[in-house]
C-alpha cells in the first residue's frame, strides 16, 4: 500500500521589506498556480516584490505525524 499526498497550492506574495502574505485563493494543481503567476507577471511587477506557489504541506513529510509532543502530552510543572 502506498501513501499518496494531496497538496493544495497557495500563492505567497513577499514584499520588499520582508513581509509575506498568503493569498486566500487555493489551487488544486501546481499548473493552476503557475498560470496565475504568469497572468500576474503580464503587468509590470513593482521592484522588490515576488510571488511564489507554495504547497499546503511538505512533500517530504512522513505519515507518522510530529515528533514533538502536543500541549496535552507536556509534563505538569
C-alpha positions as CSV (number, residue, x, y, z in Angstrom):
1,X,0.0,0.0,0.0
2,X,1.5,3.4,-0.9
3,X,0.8,6.7,0.7
4,X,-0.4,9.5,-1.5
5,X,-0.2,13.1,-0.5
6,X,-2.7,15.6,-2.0
7,X,-1.4,19.1,-1.9
8,X,-3.2,22.4,-2.1
9,X,-1.2,25.2,-3.6
10,X,-1.3,28.8,-2.3
11,X,0.1,32.0,-3.8
12,X,2.5,33.7,-1.4
13,X,3.4,37.3,-2.0
14,X,6.6,38.7,-0.5
15,X,7.3,42.4,-0.1
16,X,10.5,44.4,-0.3
17,X,10.6,44.9,3.5
18,X,10.4,41.2,4.2
19,X,6.7,40.8,4.8
20,X,4.7,37.9,3.4
21,X,1.1,37.4,2.6
22,X,-0.7,34.1,1.7
23,X,-3.4,34.8,-0.7
24,X,-6.8,33.4,0.2
25,X,-7.4,31.5,-3.1
26,X,-6.1,28.0,-3.2
27,X,-5.3,25.9,-6.3
28,X,-5.8,22.1,-6.6
29,X,-2.9,21.8,-9.1
30,X,0.5,23.3,-9.3
31,X,-0.2,24.2,-13.0
32,X,-3.1,26.3,-12.0
33,X,-1.0,28.2,-9.5
34,X,1.8,28.8,-12.0
35,X,-0.8,30.0,-14.6
36,X,-2.0,32.6,-12.0
37,X,1.6,33.8,-11.6
38,X,2.1,34.0,-15.4
39,X,-1.1,36.2,-15.6
40,X,0.2,38.4,-12.7
41,X,3.6,38.9,-14.4
42,X,1.9,40.2,-17.6
43,X,1.8,43.6,-15.9
44,X,4.9,45.4,-14.6
45,X,5.9,44.0,-11.2
46,X,7.0,46.5,-8.6
47,X,10.6,46.3,-7.6
48,X,11.3,44.1,-4.6
49,X,8.1,42.1,-4.8
50,X,7.9,38.4,-5.6
51,X,5.2,35.8,-5.8
52,X,5.5,32.0,-5.5
53,X,3.4,28.9,-5.4
54,X,3.7,27.1,-2.0
55,X,2.2,23.7,-1.2
56,X,0.0,23.2,1.8
57,X,2.3,20.6,3.3
58,X,5.8,19.4,2.7
59,X,6.0,16.6,0.1
60,X,8.8,15.2,2.3
61,X,6.6,14.8,5.4
62,X,6.0,11.3,6.6
63,X,2.7,9.9,7.7
64,X,3.8,9.4,11.3
65,X,3.0,12.9,12.5
66,X,5.0,15.3,14.5
67,X,7.9,14.1,16.6
68,X,7.2,17.0,19.1
69,X,4.8,16.4,21.9
70,X,1.5,18.2,21.9
71,X,0.5,20.5,24.7
72,X,-1.6,17.7,26.2
73,X,1.4,15.5,26.4
74,X,3.6,18.1,28.2
75,X,4.6,17.2,31.7
76,X,2.9,19.1,34.5
77,X,5.1,21.5,36.4
